[in-house]
Amino acid sequence: MELIIEQLSEIEHTAERIMQAAQEQKKEIAKEMELKTKEYDESVDKKTEKRLSELADEYKLQMEKELIELRERTRKASTKMEEVYQKHQDEMAKALFHRIVGV
């Protein structure tokens, strides 16, 4: 009987050691997963920042291109208006004069 009690006691101690080892292993796995998650998050953050920076650069270049095109169209329109004015300034002045005077 005493032998059975000793064996049961030994089994209980072994089970406790196994449970403690399992708890320690569980903690180590949790730490490892936390570290991997942190590394993954940092990697995703870096990739996201890089992509956002690339997009910002692309949009800046596109805006600059559109601004250059707008300036060119504005310059052409201004030149065209100046040409029309120079060509027809006497006619415009006479028409305006007659409108004001009522003749």
Buried (B, 14 or more C-beta within 10 A) or exposed (E): EEEEEEEEEEEEEEEEEEEEEEEEEEEEEEEEEEEEEEEEEEEEEEEEEEEEEEEEEEEEEEEEEEEEEEEEEEEEEEEEEEEEEEEEEEEEEEEEEEEEEEE
